[in-house]
Amino acid sequence: MRLVCALFVLAAALAAADGRVDARRLAQDAEKAEQSGDLTRAFFLFSQAVAGDPYNLEYHRRRELLRVRVALEPAQRPEMAETPPPVQPPAGREALPPVELSAAPGRQDLELRGDARYLFTEVARAYQLGVVFDADYQAGAVMPFRAPGAGYREALHALSAATGSFVVPVGERLVMVARDTPQKRSELEPVVSVSVPVPSAMSDQEAQEIMNAARQTLALTRVAYDSKRQAILLRDRLSLVRPAQRLVESLAGHRVVVSIQLEFMEQAGGRSASHGASLQTLFPLVNFGRAWNSMPGIPSGFTKFLVFGGGRSLLGLGVADARMFARMTESSGHSLFRTEVRSLDRQRVTVHVGDKYPVLTGRIVSSAAENQLVFPPTVSFEDLGLSVEVTPRANGSGEVTLELEAEFKALTGQVVDDIPVIANRRLQSTVRLRSGEWAVIAGLMSSSQARTISGLAGFSRIPVIRDVLGSNTRDRATDEVVVILKPTILGVAPQDGAAEALWVGTDLRPRVPL
């Protein structure tokens, strides 16, 4: 019985040895095919070598390297050497997206010690992933590695930074590890092209600014803007294009609509009261005689005179009527401008409610009586009423920042050299409010009082007599202006925070998306 068992073990060992010999021969043929440039044949030969010796990790590594090279570089097949390349790709064939890993979900507490090859193998195994190494990859010295509660992305990125390596997905459950050098990056990291559409409401200038921001931030080599299709085109390595795509989508996202209700209220009032007596304060003396045959000069406003003297010395003293009076005048006015405008986020909106009033600015006057020429006057039109310019900026947590410029112009009723005097009130401010919240952003109150006393000299200074024998006038005017507004966000508000944080790595070692 022991002899039979020994014979079976010997036969199995001989079969395994024969399999390893065949696998070694296939691996040698695969190396020759790779040196000659036939990558497809080399890949199939290494696959047969793996089937003959499945425990040889070197065969696995060489096969996966050839799989990547075949995917990145077109195979040079002899049967296609004499066939000219097609002008257009066959129907139904499209560019495939980069490979995305499908690792085991959840987090692992990793605490390992070993060289780089051992650490990458164990970390990948913890998340049910396979790993292959570049032919020039060196294991390095033994080092500890600890990552508590880490997902597969955090663990692989941390290990890559610790060992000076970079990881490239080559399958849903397979990654390749290579030394992080510019040469290896250009050889192994895939190059992708992405088209990012921009909203139709965005102008070409804004799209150009977003494109330049992405190019300067991530140092992209090939960036373009297609104005007809309204899309930004990105082409570079995967580690640069993916964060650039997210940056462009964040900056060129669909803007929210902000509704702004604005009210401009003005309350003006005036009161004038006068009482007392109107006594004569001017006593003109007029000579009604005919001295030197001259006519007497009678002051205006006097029709009654007390005459005394006679002959050539006839004199007259002007006498006016005295009267008692008590008057009061009260006026009030109320103006209200109410408007509602809608605008996109970060888009300025302008509204004007009022009239255009002609104002004379120049006129030519000719004094010649003959052949007089008539020139039309120079007139400019002034915008009266309320003019508002608002630029809303939607923030996080349902808040809106408003950059406001408001101006209110109205006629005062006064004229200087045939030019009307225009009252102007102007406001320029920046406020931040919650959506649906009313706020008073400006207020102006003006008040004026005046008192006038007139009467006979001396009597007008006596407290009691001046109220009876003098003219007393009191004027009071008030003016109140209030500007209030309420912003309302329509649609979906942006997420909290000014922008999304993007982890891209360093300039020399950008992080490859996993």
TAURBEL-V269187 format. One line per field, one symbol per residue. psi: psi as a letter, one per 30 degrees, with the letter a starting at -180 (. if undefined). A space follows every 50 residues. Layout:
psi = ???
//
This chain:
psi = eeeeeeeeeeeeeeeeeeeeeeeeeeeeeeeeeeeffieeeeeeeeeeee eeifgjfeeeeeeeeeeeeeeekkkjkefgefkkkkekllkfklkkllkk kilklllkjkjlkaaeeeeeeeeeefghllklllegkkealkllkkikhk leeeeeeeeeeeghlkkkkflfhklkklkileeeefefkkklkkjjklkf fkleeeeeeeeeeeeeeghkejklkjfefikkkkkalefeeeeeeeeeee eglkklkkkkkkkjkkjkllkkkklakjlkfkikkkjglhkhhkkkjkkk fkfkkjklalbfhjlkjkklkklkljlkkklkkkkkkklklkllkgkkkk kkjaljkkkkfkkkkkfkekhkkkkklkkkkkjlakkkkkjkjkalgglk kkjkjkkkklkfflkjhgkkkkkkkkkjlklkllkgkkkjfkkkkkkkkk kkkkakkefffkeeeffeflkkkkkkkkkkkkklljkkkkaklllklelk kkjfalefilkkk.
//
